[in-house]
Amino acid sequence: MARSHLWEVKRGYWSHTGHALGLSLILLRAGMAGVVHAFVPSLFVRHMSKSVDRVKHLIAKDKTRVRTKKRKD
């Protein structure tokens, strides 16, 4: 299963790990900013939406790497 996913996204293990962790950290920081923003609305006014836009852009850019045909095992 894991090898099939790595093959589909045209990434090696470490490349995939870095990409997944990078997106996760962006979202984690956005979530923490959202919690702060909920209690103090004047802080992190645009941080969450900018972070989501950044992740959306990175995922869309990465979709060009995805293979359309399934691997023959």
C-alpha positions as CSV (number, residue, x, y, z in Angstrom):
1,M,0.0,0.0,0.0
2,A,2.7,2.5,1.0
3,R,4.8,1.8,-2.0
4,S,1.8,2.1,-4.3
5,H,1.0,5.6,-2.8
6,L,4.6,6.7,-3.2
7,W,4.6,5.5,-6.8
8,E,1.4,7.3,-7.5
9,V,2.7,10.6,-6.2
10,K,6.1,10.2,-7.8
11,R,8.0,10.7,-4.6
12,G,10.5,8.8,-2.6
13,Y,10.0,8.1,1.1
14,W,12.0,11.1,2.3
15,S,10.5,13.5,-0.2
16,H,7.0,12.4,0.7
17,T,7.9,12.7,4.4
18,G,9.1,16.2,4.0
19,H,6.1,17.3,1.9
20,A,3.6,15.7,4.3
21,L,5.3,17.2,7.4
22,G,5.6,20.6,5.8
23,L,1.9,20.8,5.0
24,S,1.1,19.4,8.5
25,L,3.2,22.1,10.2
26,I,1.5,24.9,8.2
27,L,-1.9,23.6,9.2
28,L,-0.9,23.0,12.8
29,R,0.3,26.6,13.1
30,A,-2.9,27.9,11.4
31,G,-5.0,25.9,13.9
32,M,-3.1,27.3,16.9
33,A,-3.5,30.8,15.5
34,G,-7.2,30.1,15.0
35,V,-7.6,29.2,18.7
36,V,-5.9,32.4,19.7
37,H,-8.0,34.4,17.2
38,A,-11.2,32.9,18.7
39,F,-10.4,34.5,22.0
40,V,-8.6,37.7,20.8
41,P,-10.1,38.6,17.5
42,S,-7.6,41.3,16.8
43,L,-4.8,38.8,16.6
44,F,-4.0,36.6,13.6
45,V,-6.9,38.1,11.6
46,R,-5.6,36.8,8.2
47,H,-3.3,34.0,9.3
48,M,-5.7,31.1,8.9
49,S,-7.0,32.0,5.5
50,K,-3.5,32.7,4.2
51,S,-2.3,29.4,5.5
52,V,-5.2,27.5,3.9
53,D,-4.5,29.3,0.6
54,R,-0.9,28.3,0.8
55,V,-1.7,24.7,1.5
56,K,-4.2,24.7,-1.3
57,H,-1.6,26.1,-3.7
58,L,1.1,23.6,-2.6
59,I,-1.4,20.7,-3.1
60,A,-2.5,21.9,-6.5
61,K,1.1,22.4,-7.6
62,D,1.9,18.9,-6.4
63,K,-1.0,17.3,-8.2
64,T,0.9,17.7,-11.5
65,R,3.2,14.9,-10.1
66,V,0.3,12.4,-9.6
67,R,0.2,9.4,-12.0
68,T,-3.2,8.8,-13.6
69,K,-2.7,5.0,-14.2
70,K,-2.5,2.5,-11.5
71,R,0.7,0.5,-10.9
72,K,0.7,-3.1,-12.1
73,D,1.8,-5.2,-9.2
